[in-house]
Amino acid sequence: MNGDDAHEVYKTLRTFTGVEALPWNFSKFLVDRKGEKVQFFDARQPPTSFESDIAKLLSEDLTAKM
């Protein structure tokens, strides 16, 4: 997930954090339906701590942003 041989998905996710190496493999990335970065969450943060953020993104009207 880090380094030159990393998969393109991980290379893209690293640009979300602004770091050269992802801190740990349980880091979490919240991305909208268009694949745009919304927020980065440290590995120590439980998914329940940003559950409302996920629900909000899922409830957004996709056509409103086009």
Helices and strands as residue ranges (DSSP letters): H 8-17, E 28-31, E 37-41, G 47-50, H 51-59, G 62-65
